[in-house]
Every structure is written in structure tokens, then in C-alpha cells.
């Protein structure tokens, strides 16, 4: 007996990136979680951008006689105005004070302790041990101006594709 159920479609294979393909130009090269995060951040940015236009929209509405939210938007009385100004002033003082205290703390903590030192030079053996590569691959890495690195699941270099040889 033959199976008459429709077969499942094969999972969509991601195209192999070409040497000049950038993720910016080819969003299909992104993984799904990256695409979801990028889309969410884009949506948040658009909502914030539209929100920034609301005062202009209100002003245009007022010009044409729409006075629905005048009592909520315009400060209704002197007491409310005073409370708003005092609240803003308190927030500015607390944030400024916190920044000042933090900077003074860091100045006292790190005064005379210069931690910006030049890194000691590494020899080839140290570099090979760090990246877990052979001498031949290290030479290929040094001889290419631009390259594509293929990494394994642990993030170690598996292969190098020379895109442009170094012009000397």
C-alpha cells in the first residue's frame, strides 16, 4: 500500500553567504531569534518616534479648535504647577548627586592606580595555543587581508577562506 498522506516540506535551508554578503543587506542570513529581537527593537523605535510627534499633533489640533484634552495637558492650577516643578527639581538633584558621588568614589578608588598598560607581546606558540590552531593556519591568517572564518560549535576556528590576499 502506498502512503497517500502529503509529504512534509523539507526545512528551508539557509543560503551560504557569499564573500560580499552582509547581514545588513541579506536579513535572511539572520537566525530567527536575531530577527525577532531586531524586529522588536525596530517596532519600539517606531513607537517612540511617533510618540515624540504627539505634542505637534496636539498643537495642530488646538489650532483647528479641538480642545478635548486642554484640562489634562495645560497645567490646571498653581498648586499642580508647583508640585510638578518640585518633582522635576528633586529628580534632577537626585540624579546629579548620584552621578557626582559615583564619580568622586571612582576618583578616590583609582587615584594613582594607572591600569592602562601595554599588553606584553605574544609569540607564535602563545597565539596558536590560545586559538587552538596549527602553524600553517596561523600563517594563512596573517597572509590574508580579508577572510571568512568558519567556527565550530565551541567557537574554535575550523577553516579560513581567503577573500582578498594581502597586497604587498
C-alpha positions, 0 to 999 in steps of 0.5 A: 500500500502506498502512503497517500498522506502529503509529504512534509516540506523539507526545512528551508535551508539557509543560503551560504553567504557569499564573500560580499554578503552582509547581514545588513543587506541579506536579513535572511542570513539572520537566525530567527531569534536575531530577527525577532529581537531586531524586529522588536527593537525596530517596532519600539523605535517606531513607537517612540518616534511617533510618540515624540510627534504627539505634542505637534499633533496636539498643537495642530489640533488646538489650532483647528479648535479641538480642545478635548484634552486642554484640562489634562495637558495645560497645567490646571492650577498653581498648586499642580504647577508647583508640585510638578516643578518640585518633582522635576527639581528633586529628580534632577538633584537626585540624579546629579548627586548620584552621578557626582558621588559615583564619580568622586568614589571612582576618583578616590578608588583609582587615584594613582592606580594607572591600569592602562598598560601595554599588553606584553607581546605574544609569540607564535606558540602563545597565539596558536595555543590560545586559538587552538590552531596549527602553524600553517593556519596561523600563517594563512591568517596573517597572509590574508587581508580579508577572510571568512572564518568558519567556527565550530560549535565551541567557537574554535576556528575550523577553516579560513577562506581567503577573500582578498590576499594581502597586497604587498 
